[in-house]
Amino acid sequence: MNHPLSIDVDQIETIIWSTGFRFNYSWVDLPVFNEMGEPVHDRGVSRVDGIYFIGLPWLYTWGSGCFSGVARDAEYLAEKIIGKVLAII
Ligand SMILES: Cc1cc2nc3c(=O)[nH]c(=O)nc-3n(C[C@H](O)[C@H](O)[C@H](O)COP(=O)(O)OP(=O)(O)OC[C@H]3O[C@@H](n4cnc5c(N)ncnc54)[C@H](O)[C@@H]3O)c2cc1C
């Protein structure tokens, strides 16, 4: 799979990483991964403002890796992002 050489993040306020459970973040230069290269997050919210993850196994519960549970995780992230936007305007 081809990876972009760079992304101009100045123009981007939110990224929701949803690349599946067989992930490869080796090309992502952001301080949101542990020494194993795994995302560090709290229910999909990373420590870098605007960077989110979804679709990971055990993102929140066992169901996070299944269709049945991902909707709840998506709703949670959407509320977080909407709350952030409303706080700005
Ligand atoms: C064998 C198997 C059976 C399953 N059965 C069930 C089931 O019965 N019920 C259920 O609820 N769940 C099931 N699941 C889980 C379900 O498939 C996943 O929860 C769901 O597919 C996750 O969706 P997603 O969009 O997060 O990730 P994915 O469906 O994995 O989609 C991620 C996409 O991102 C793309 N991608 C990754 N990296 C990059 C990149 N660098 N650049 C561009 N694109 C990229 C991938 O090619 C892929 O198309 C099963 C999973 C597997 C493996």
Ligand as a Chemical Component Dictionary entry (heavy atoms), coordinates in Angstrom:
data_LIG
# 
_chem_comp.id                   LIG 
_chem_comp.type                 NON-POLYMER 
_chem_comp.pdbx_formal_charge   0 
_chem_comp.three_letter_code    LIG 
# 
loop_
_chem_comp_atom.comp_id 
_chem_comp_atom.atom_id 
_chem_comp_atom.alt_atom_id 
_chem_comp_atom.type_symbol 
_chem_comp_atom.charge 
_chem_comp_atom.model_Cartn_x 
_chem_comp_atom.model_Cartn_y 
_chem_comp_atom.model_Cartn_z 
_chem_comp_atom.pdbx_ordinal 
LIG C1  C1  C 0 -12.626 -13.014 9.584  1  
LIG C2  C2  C 0 -13.423 -11.909 10.246 2  
LIG C3  C3  C 0 -14.757 -12.121 10.540 3  
LIG C4  C4  C 0 -15.510 -11.118 11.170 4  
LIG N1  N1  N 0 -16.816 -11.349 11.458 5  
LIG C5  C5  C 0 -17.543 -10.412 12.071 6  
LIG C6  C6  C 0 -18.932 -10.645 12.381 7  
LIG O1  O1  O 0 -19.488 -11.700 12.091 8  
LIG N2  N2  N 0 -19.622 -9.674  13.045 9  
LIG C7  C7  C 0 -19.041 -8.472  13.372 10 
LIG O2  O2  O 0 -19.713 -7.617  13.942 11 
LIG N3  N3  N 0 -17.740 -8.219  13.058 12 
LIG C8  C8  C 0 -16.982 -9.151  12.422 13 
LIG N4  N4  N 0 -15.677 -8.920  12.135 14 
LIG C9  C9  C 0 -15.117 -7.621  12.482 15 
LIG C10 C10 C 0 -15.456 -6.582  11.428 16 
LIG O3  O3  O 0 -15.015 -7.057  10.157 17 
LIG C11 C11 C 0 -14.715 -5.320  11.798 18 
LIG O4  O4  O 0 -15.188 -4.874  13.068 19 
LIG C12 C12 C 0 -14.982 -4.208  10.788 20 
LIG O5  O5  O 0 -14.626 -4.630  9.492  21 
LIG C13 C13 C 0 -14.147 -3.022  11.168 22 
LIG O6  O6  O 0 -14.396 -2.001  10.211 23 
LIG P1  P1  P 0 -13.344 -0.878  9.988  24 
LIG O7  O7  O 0 -13.919 0.039   8.959  25 
LIG O8  O8  O 0 -12.953 -0.296  11.320 26 
LIG O9  O9  O 0 -12.017 -1.619  9.423  27 
LIG P2  P2  P 0 -11.809 -2.414  8.074  28 
LIG O10 O10 O 0 -13.079 -3.040  7.614  29 
LIG O11 O11 O 0 -10.621 -3.311  8.335  30 
LIG O12 O12 O 0 -11.436 -1.261  7.046  31 
LIG C14 C14 C 0 -10.204 -0.560  7.114  32 
LIG C15 C15 C 0 -9.856  -0.118  5.706  33 
LIG O13 O13 O 0 -8.737  0.762   5.765  34 
LIG C16 C16 C 0 -7.842  0.418   4.733  35 
LIG N5  N5  N 0 -6.498  0.891   5.096  36 
LIG C17 C17 C 0 -5.702  0.434   6.079  37 
LIG N6  N6  N 0 -4.530  1.112   6.085  38 
LIG C18 C18 C 0 -4.607  2.016   5.085  39 
LIG C19 C19 C 0 -3.731  3.017   4.596  40 
LIG N7  N7  N 0 -2.521  3.233   5.127  41 
LIG N8  N8  N 0 -4.121  3.762   3.558  42 
LIG C20 C20 C 0 -5.349  3.558   2.975  43 
LIG N9  N9  N 0 -6.231  2.627   3.421  44 
LIG C21 C21 C 0 -5.863  1.883   4.447  45 
LIG C22 C22 C 0 -7.935  -1.097  4.620  46 
LIG O14 O14 O 0 -7.474  -1.533  3.371  47 
LIG C23 C23 C 0 -9.437  -1.301  4.809  48 
LIG O15 O15 O 0 -10.136 -1.202  3.589  49 
LIG C24 C24 C 0 -14.910 -9.879  11.499 50 
LIG C25 C25 C 0 -13.565 -9.674  11.170 51 
LIG C26 C26 C 0 -12.818 -10.678 10.567 52 
LIG C27 C27 C 0 -11.376 -10.437 10.253 53 
# 
loop_
_chem_comp_bond.comp_id 
_chem_comp_bond.atom_id_1 
_chem_comp_bond.atom_id_2 
_chem_comp_bond.value_order 
_chem_comp_bond.pdbx_ordinal 
LIG C1  C2  SING 1  
LIG C2  C3  SING 2  
LIG C2  C26 DOUB 3  
LIG C3  C4  DOUB 4  
LIG C4  N1  SING 5  
LIG C4  C24 SING 6  
LIG N1  C5  DOUB 7  
LIG C5  C6  SING 8  
LIG C5  C8  SING 9  
LIG C6  O1  DOUB 10 
LIG C6  N2  SING 11 
LIG N2  C7  SING 12 
LIG C7  O2  DOUB 13 
LIG C7  N3  SING 14 
LIG N3  C8  DOUB 15 
LIG C8  N4  SING 16 
LIG N4  C9  SING 17 
LIG N4  C24 SING 18 
LIG C9  C10 SING 19 
LIG C10 O3  SING 20 
LIG C10 C11 SING 21 
LIG C11 O4  SING 22 
LIG C11 C12 SING 23 
LIG C12 O5  SING 24 
LIG C12 C13 SING 25 
LIG C13 O6  SING 26 
LIG O6  P1  SING 27 
LIG P1  O7  DOUB 28 
LIG P1  O8  SING 29 
LIG P1  O9  SING 30 
LIG O9  P2  SING 31 
LIG P2  O10 DOUB 32 
LIG P2  O11 SING 33 
LIG P2  O12 SING 34 
LIG O12 C14 SING 35 
LIG C14 C15 SING 36 
LIG C15 O13 SING 37 
LIG C15 C23 SING 38 
LIG O13 C16 SING 39 
LIG C16 N5  SING 40 
LIG C16 C22 SING 41 
LIG N5  C17 SING 42 
LIG N5  C21 SING 43 
LIG C17 N6  DOUB 44 
LIG N6  C18 SING 45 
LIG C18 C19 SING 46 
LIG C18 C21 DOUB 47 
LIG C19 N7  SING 48 
LIG C19 N8  DOUB 49 
LIG N8  C20 SING 50 
LIG C20 N9  DOUB 51 
LIG N9  C21 SING 52 
LIG C22 O14 SING 53 
LIG C22 C23 SING 54 
LIG C23 O15 SING 55 
LIG C24 C25 DOUB 56 
LIG C25 C26 SING 57 
LIG C26 C27 SING 58 
# 
